[in-house]
Every structure is written in C-alpha cells, then in structure tokens.
Amino acid sequence: MIIGFIGVGKMATAIINGLNKSSHRIIISGSSLARSRQIAEELEVEAAASHQELVENADLIILGIKPQMFDKVLTDLNFHQPIMSMAAGVTLERLASLTSADLPLIRIMPNLNAQILKSTTGLCTNDKVSEDLLVIAKEITDSFGTTVELAEKDFDTFTALAGSSPAYIALFIEALAKAGVKNGLSKQVALTIATQTVLATAENLSLGSDSPHDLIDKVCSPGGTTIAGLMDLERTGLTHSVASSIDTTIAKAKKL
Ligand SMILES: NC(=O)c1ccc[n+]([C@@H]2O[C@H](COP(=O)([O-])OP(=O)(O)OC[C@H]3O[C@@H](n4cnc5c(N)ncnc54)[C@H](OP(=O)(O)O)[C@@H]3O)[C@@H](O)[C@H]2O)c1
C-alpha cells in the first residue's frame, strides 16, 4: 500500500519510524517542497512534488498537520482515498466536512511514547470504514505501539488517560526522586531508582496476573513501612487528586 503523509513533524516522524519496518511505500508532503525533500532524505522515504500529487498517488492519507492548519491545507485537495487524522480535537464530523462525507475516515490519538514506538493510541472510525480497512489501520497504529479502539465520545477521556498522563506520570517520578534527594540521595541516583521502579511495576502489572490492588497487598506487610506510607498518601488524597486532574483535563478538552 502507498501511504501518503501531509505534514511531517514530531508525531508523523515517530509514526513513519514505526511504518518503515513494514512493507508499505511511504510518500510525504511537508510545508514546502524543500522541506519535503529534506525530511524524505532524513527518513528514507519519498517526497511528493505537491500535496495534490501525493493525494493522486496514495492509497491512504495520514494527516500530520496541526489542527489549526486543517482549513487552509485540506480545502483545495480532491481526496479519493481513506484518510487518517491524528489531530487533537478534530472530530470525524469536522474531518468529513473538510474532505468528503463519502470517504472512510479514521481518527487516532497517539501519545508521546510513539517516539520509542510504544504509543498507546486511541482509534475510532466513521461507518464507511470496512473490516479490512480497520485491520490495516490497526496494523499501522500497532507499528508504533498499542491500539485501543473506542467510541469517539470517549476520545476526550482517552486523551486525558493516555495523551496527558505521560506528563502526570513524569511528575510522580520527579516527586519520588525529589523525596530521595530530600533524604540524602543524589538527584541522578534517585531518578534512576524512581524511573526503573515505575517501569518495572508497570511491566509487572502488564505481564503478570496481579491487579494493582493485589500488588499493593503484596507489598504492604501488616504493621509495616509501606502501609504507613500508603495511608499517608491517601490522607493527602492521591486517588482524589489524580481523578480530579483527569476530570479537569477532560473538561478543558471539551472546551477546545
Ligand atoms: N506531539 C504530540 O504529542 C501529539 C500527540 C497527539 C496528537 N498530536 C497531533 O499530531 C499532529 C502533529 O503534531 P506534532 O506535534 O507532530 O506537530 P509538529 O511537529 O509541529 O508538526 C506539524 C508539521 O506540519 C508541517 N506543516 C506546516 N504547514 C504545513 C502545510 N501547509 N502543509 C504540510 N505540512 C505543513 C510543519 O512543517 P514545518 O516544520 O516545515 O513548519 C510540521 O512539520 C497535530 O494535529 C497534533 O494535534 C500530537
């Protein structure tokens, strides 16, 4: 399949790095022909002479431009193939209004971890997407991480839980490291300990059969140190604080 990218910045580059391991042929078109050629050389893909040339030749289009560029870039193009959009806040309905209501449309929401091909990517489609196309779309998103198919109404929640949460998880790691520094460790050592422990705990939950509660119970011995710390975390409201921050993120996304 020929996959055409319009706009190749940070996120599209991460996706192309995943797709480069597949047998798909990739063509790109950036903000100018000079930029397209430069990026194509860097990523070892082909550059199209224009957006329209790319649209004429690609079997599937992936839009890697910013949401505010959609009107300007899409209006004059004559699409005839399925389109995949990763733009935050651009609904399938709006995408159809800017392209065509008859085309198969796929909306995805990758996250920052696409950089290491470990994105948790949300995916939804309009009713023009066939089972076969859905399989291809998921193969594409699986090439740079894990795909979660969900209803479009849940996209804002997904964006908070997967799109924004890397920042919240990084804040938790930073807080653990700061606590280590407060108690005499160097920042570098404290950060290594915190990062590796978060990584291994997530892997343990993901690969093993324990629920988070099972794991908590295993670490908390009766009358021990961990249960004392855990009670203190909940006294200061960790669960409430996390849920409140996710609610705030969702509310903000709905206002965009
Ligand atoms: N970054 C994330 O973590 C993330 C997460 C989820 C979703 N997304 C979505 O991914 C999309 C891209 O975000 P990004 O972070 O990758 O942004 P980005 O790095 O700024 O990439 C946008 C690209 O669009 C290019 N561009 C500008 N005008 C263009 C035009 N007229 N025709 C073609 N290309 C044009 C820019 O080229 P120049 O550099 O030459 O100006 C740039 O390479 C957005 O819709 C965003 O909502 C991003």
The ligand as an ORCA input file, in Angstrom:
! r2SCAN-3c Opt
* xyz 0 1
  N       3.042     15.849     19.635
  C       2.181     15.073     20.296
  O       2.484     14.565     21.399
  C       0.830     14.752     19.706
  C       0.001     13.824     20.356
  C      -1.222     13.504     19.775
  C      -1.627     14.118     18.602
  N      -0.809     15.022     18.003
  C      -1.276     15.650     16.754
  O      -0.327     15.411     15.753
  C      -0.356     16.473     14.815
  C       1.056     16.969     14.584
  O       1.594     17.408     15.820
  P       3.177     17.496     16.011
  O       3.398     17.585     17.470
  O       3.845     16.455     15.215
  O       3.411     18.950     15.377
  P       4.653     19.497     14.553
  O       5.913     18.831     14.976
  O       4.579     20.998     14.631
  O       4.325     19.026     13.053
  C       3.470     19.728     12.205
  C       4.098     19.670     10.839
  O       3.217     20.270      9.910
  C       4.030     20.908      8.933
  N       3.266     21.882      8.176
  C       3.009     23.181      8.449
  N       2.299     23.733      7.468
  C       2.107     22.769      6.540
  C       1.457     22.738      5.268
  N       0.823     23.800      4.779
  N       1.469     21.581      4.578
  C       2.072     20.470      5.085
  N       2.720     20.461      6.259
  C       2.724     21.601      6.978
  C       5.134     21.539      9.737
  O       6.215     21.822      8.869
  P       7.362     22.900      9.241
  O       8.108     22.319     10.387
  O       8.159     22.992      7.987
  O       6.617     24.171      9.576
  C       5.436     20.433     10.740
  O       6.418     19.569     10.261
  C      -1.274     17.546     15.389
  O      -2.509     17.509     14.722
  C      -1.424     17.167     16.841
  O      -2.699     17.540     17.350
  C       0.412     15.357     18.515
*
